[in-house]
Amino acid sequence: MCDSINYPFISIILHVDGIGLSESNNQSLWILSCSIVELPPAVRTRRQNNLILSMWTAKEQPIIELWLNSCFHQLANLKLR
């Protein structure tokens, strides 16, 4: 597949994780990050090599489709630049 692509190409693995910020107001922080597949596994899994793509903070879980669609749209725009 990569042989037919005429522009720089990287593959990413997406990670979504949430953490409670406060018990008193149920506020939580959700982070969308990624790892670059083309890096060797020993390097790819280091925390400093993960890229933060987006963060969501609210009193409830994010609407995943809305949040991820927005992130993917922005990534697609980066690809076109």
C-alpha positions as CSV (number, residue, x, y, z in Angstrom):
1,M,0.0,0.0,0.0
2,C,2.7,2.5,0.9
3,D,4.5,1.9,-2.4
4,S,1.6,3.7,-4.3
5,I,1.7,6.8,-2.1
6,N,3.5,9.8,-3.6
7,Y,3.8,11.9,-0.4
8,P,5.3,11.4,3.1
9,F,3.3,8.9,5.0
10,I,3.1,7.9,8.6
11,S,0.8,5.5,10.4
12,I,-0.5,6.2,13.9
13,I,-2.0,4.2,16.7
14,L,-4.6,6.2,18.6
15,H,-5.0,6.1,22.4
16,V,-8.0,7.5,24.3
17,D,-7.9,7.8,28.1
18,G,-9.9,9.7,30.7
19,I,-9.1,10.6,34.3
20,G,-11.2,12.2,37.0
21,L,-10.0,15.6,38.0
22,S,-12.1,16.2,41.1
23,E,-14.5,14.0,43.1
24,S,-16.4,17.0,44.3
25,N,-17.6,18.2,40.8
26,N,-17.2,15.1,38.7
27,Q,-14.9,17.0,36.3
28,S,-12.9,14.7,34.0
29,L,-10.1,15.1,31.4
30,W,-10.0,13.0,28.3
31,I,-6.9,12.8,26.1
32,L,-6.5,11.6,22.5
33,S,-2.9,10.8,21.8
34,C,-1.1,8.7,19.2
35,S,2.1,6.7,18.7
36,I,3.9,6.6,15.4
37,V,4.0,3.0,14.0
38,E,7.1,3.6,11.9
39,L,9.2,4.1,15.1
40,P,10.8,0.9,16.5
41,P,8.6,-0.5,19.3
42,A,11.1,0.3,22.1
43,V,11.1,3.9,21.0
44,R,7.4,4.1,20.1
45,T,6.2,3.2,23.6
46,R,8.2,5.9,25.4
47,R,6.0,8.5,26.9
48,Q,8.0,11.4,25.4
49,N,7.3,10.0,21.9
50,N,3.5,10.0,22.2
51,L,1.8,13.0,20.6
52,I,-1.2,14.7,22.2
53,L,-3.8,15.3,19.5
54,S,-6.7,16.6,21.5
55,M,-8.0,17.1,25.0
56,W,-11.6,17.3,26.3
57,T,-12.7,18.4,29.7
58,A,-16.2,18.2,31.0
59,K,-18.5,16.8,33.7
60,E,-19.4,13.9,31.5
61,Q,-17.7,11.6,28.9
62,P,-17.2,13.2,25.5
63,I,-19.5,12.3,22.6
64,I,-16.9,10.1,20.9
65,E,-18.2,10.5,17.4
66,L,-18.3,14.3,17.6
67,W,-14.9,14.6,19.3
68,L,-13.0,12.1,17.0
69,N,-14.6,13.4,13.8
70,S,-13.4,16.9,14.7
71,C,-9.9,15.6,15.4
72,F,-9.8,13.5,12.2
73,H,-11.0,16.5,10.1
74,Q,-8.1,18.6,11.5
75,L,-5.6,15.8,10.8
76,A,-6.9,15.5,7.2
77,N,-6.4,19.3,6.9
78,L,-2.8,18.9,8.0
79,K,-2.2,16.3,5.4
80,L,-3.3,18.6,2.7
81,R,-0.9,21.4,3.6
